[in-house]
Protein backbone atom coordinates (compact mmCIF):
# COMPACT_ATOMS: atom_id res chain seq x y z
CA UNK A 1 0.00 0.00 0.00
CA UNK A 2 1.14 3.63 -0.39
CA UNK A 3 3.54 4.96 2.23
CA UNK A 4 2.65 8.63 2.70
CA UNK A 5 -0.42 10.81 3.01
CA UNK A 6 -1.17 13.73 0.67
CA UNK A 7 0.08 17.03 2.07
CA UNK A 8 -1.10 20.62 2.20
CA UNK A 9 -4.80 19.73 2.26
CA UNK A 10 -6.96 22.85 1.92
CA UNK A 11 -10.70 23.38 1.93
CA UNK A 12 -12.49 26.30 0.30
CA UNK A 13 -16.15 26.59 1.24
CA UNK A 14 -18.01 27.84 -1.84
CA UNK A 15 -21.53 28.07 -0.39
CA UNK A 16 -23.70 26.45 2.28
CA UNK A 17 -23.81 23.07 0.49
CA UNK A 18 -20.59 22.92 -1.59
CA UNK A 19 -16.87 22.95 -0.82
CA UNK A 20 -13.72 22.43 -2.87
CA UNK A 21 -10.82 20.44 -1.47
CA UNK A 22 -7.31 20.38 -2.88
CA UNK A 23 -4.04 18.72 -1.89
CA UNK A 24 -0.46 18.23 -2.98
CA UNK A 25 0.17 14.97 -4.85
CA UNK A 26 2.30 12.35 -3.14
CA UNK A 27 5.70 11.55 -4.72
CA UNK A 28 5.15 8.72 -7.20
CA UNK A 29 7.86 6.54 -5.65
CA UNK A 30 5.90 6.51 -2.37
CA UNK A 31 2.77 5.15 -4.07
CA UNK A 32 4.52 1.75 -4.39
CA UNK A 33 2.56 0.63 -7.41
CA UNK A 34 0.05 2.06 -9.85
CA UNK A 35 -1.55 5.32 -8.74
CA UNK A 36 -5.31 4.79 -8.98
CA UNK A 37 -6.39 8.07 -7.43
CA UNK A 38 -7.24 9.81 -4.19
CA UNK A 39 -10.07 9.28 -1.73
CA UNK A 40 -11.57 12.09 0.32
CA UNK A 41 -13.29 10.98 3.53
CA UNK A 42 -15.60 13.59 5.01
CA UNK A 43 -18.19 13.65 7.74
CA UNK A 44 -20.38 16.07 9.63
CA UNK A 45 -19.17 16.64 13.18
CA UNK A 46 -22.27 18.51 14.32
CA UNK A 47 -24.89 21.01 13.29
CA UNK A 48 -24.15 24.54 14.45
CA UNK A 49 -27.87 25.19 14.97
CA UNK A 50 -27.99 22.51 17.73
CA UNK A 51 -31.16 21.04 16.22
CA UNK A 52 -30.08 17.72 14.83
CA UNK A 53 -28.14 15.01 16.63
CA UNK A 54 -27.45 11.98 14.47
CA UNK A 55 -24.88 9.26 14.12
CA UNK A 56 -21.76 10.20 12.21
CA UNK A 57 -21.86 8.92 8.66
CA UNK A 58 -18.57 9.06 6.80
CA UNK A 59 -18.85 9.84 3.13
CA UNK A 60 -16.17 8.89 0.61
CA UNK A 61 -15.49 10.49 -2.75
CA UNK A 62 -12.95 8.94 -5.11
CA UNK A 63 -11.04 11.05 -7.61
CA UNK A 64 -9.33 8.94 -10.28
CA UNK A 65 -5.79 9.41 -11.49
CA UNK A 66 -3.50 12.22 -10.39
CA UNK A 67 -6.19 14.83 -9.73
CA UNK A 68 -5.26 17.14 -6.87
CA UNK A 69 -8.67 18.66 -6.18
CA UNK A 70 -12.32 17.74 -5.98
CA UNK A 71 -15.75 19.10 -5.12
CA UNK A 72 -17.77 18.01 -2.08
CA UNK A 73 -21.46 18.46 -2.97
CA UNK A 74 -24.52 17.91 -0.79
CA UNK A 75 -23.18 19.40 2.44
CA UNK A 76 -25.62 20.55 5.09
CA UNK A 77 -25.80 24.30 5.75
CA UNK A 78 -24.55 25.71 9.06
CA UNK A 79 -22.60 22.61 10.04
CA UNK A 80 -19.09 21.68 11.09
CA UNK A 81 -17.28 19.02 9.02
CA UNK A 82 -13.99 17.15 9.08
CA UNK A 83 -12.18 15.56 6.15
CA UNK A 84 -8.97 13.79 5.23
CA UNK A 85 -7.38 12.58 2.00
CA UNK A 86 -5.69 9.27 1.15
CA UNK A 87 -3.84 8.05 -1.93
CA UNK A 88 -4.94 4.74 -3.47
CA UNK A 89 -3.00 2.11 -5.44
CA UNK A 90 -3.96 -1.38 -6.61
CA UNK A 91 -3.37 -2.85 -3.15
CA UNK A 92 -5.29 -0.32 -1.07
CA UNK A 93 -5.14 3.03 0.62
CA UNK A 94 -2.25 4.89 2.14
CA UNK A 95 -2.36 6.74 5.46
CA UNK A 96 -4.84 9.56 5.97
CA UNK A 97 -3.78 13.17 5.90
CA UNK A 98 -4.37 15.08 9.15
CA UNK A 99 -8.06 15.92 9.61
CA UNK A 100 -9.14 19.33 8.36
CA UNK A 101 -12.09 21.08 9.98
CA UNK A 102 -14.38 23.37 8.00
CA UNK A 103 -17.74 24.99 8.56
CA UNK A 104 -20.56 25.66 6.12
CA UNK A 105 -22.46 28.98 6.36
CA UNK A 106 -26.18 29.27 6.99
CA UNK A 107 -28.33 28.53 3.95
N, C-alpha and C positions, 0 to 999 in steps of 0.2 A: 504494500500500500504506500501511498505518498508519505514523504517524511516531514514536510513543513506545511504550515497554515498560510493562507494568503495574508498579506500585510496591508497596512494603510487602508483599512475598511472605513468607508465614509457613507453616511446616509444624508440624503437631501430630501426633506419632506416637501412635496409639490403642492398637495392640498390635503383636505381632511381624510381622503380615502386612498391616496397614492403617494408612494415614495420611490426614489431612485437610490440604488445602492451601487457603489463601485469599490474596486479593490485593485491592488497591485498583483500581477500574475506571479505565480511561484516560479523559481528557476526550473527549467525543463529537466535538469539532471536530478532534481529532488522529487520529480513525479514518479520515478522508478517504473517506467512503462509508458503506455500510450495515454496521453492526456485526453480524457473523455469530456471534461468540462468542470464546472463549479456548481456546488449546491449551496443555496442560501436557506438556512433554517431561521424562521422567525415566528414569534409568538407574542400574544398580548399579555402583558404583565397584569394590568388592571385598567379599569375605566376610571377616568379622572372625574367623572360625574358621580361616582360612588353608587350608581344605581345597580349595575349588574355585577354579580359575583358568579363566575362559572369556572369550570375546570379549565386548565391550561391546555390548549390544543396547538401543538407545533405544526406549522405549515412548512412545506419544503418546495422550493422552486429550483429546477435544474436548468442551467444555461450551458448549452453544448459548446464544445471547442474551447478556444482561448479567449472567449469574451471576458471583459473585465468590468462589466456593469450589467444591471438588470433592473426591471421595474417590479415593484411590489404592489399589485392592485388589490382592491377589496378590503382595505384596512377600515377599521371602525373609527369614526371621528372621536376626538377628545379622549384619546387613550394613550397609554404608555406601552411601548413595545421593546422587545430585545431581539437582536439577530446576531448570527455568526455565519461565516463562509468557510467552506471546505473544498479542497480540490479532489477530483475523482479520477481514478485510472481503472483499468480493466479488473483489478483485484478488489477495489473498494475505495473508501474515503480516507483522506488524510486527516490530521488533527484539525479541530475547529479554531478559527481565529478568536481572539478575545471578544466577549459579548459587547455589542454596541447598543446603547439605549437611545430611543428616540420617541418623541411624542407627536401625535397628530393634533391639529387644531380643531376647534369646534366646527361642526358642519354648517 
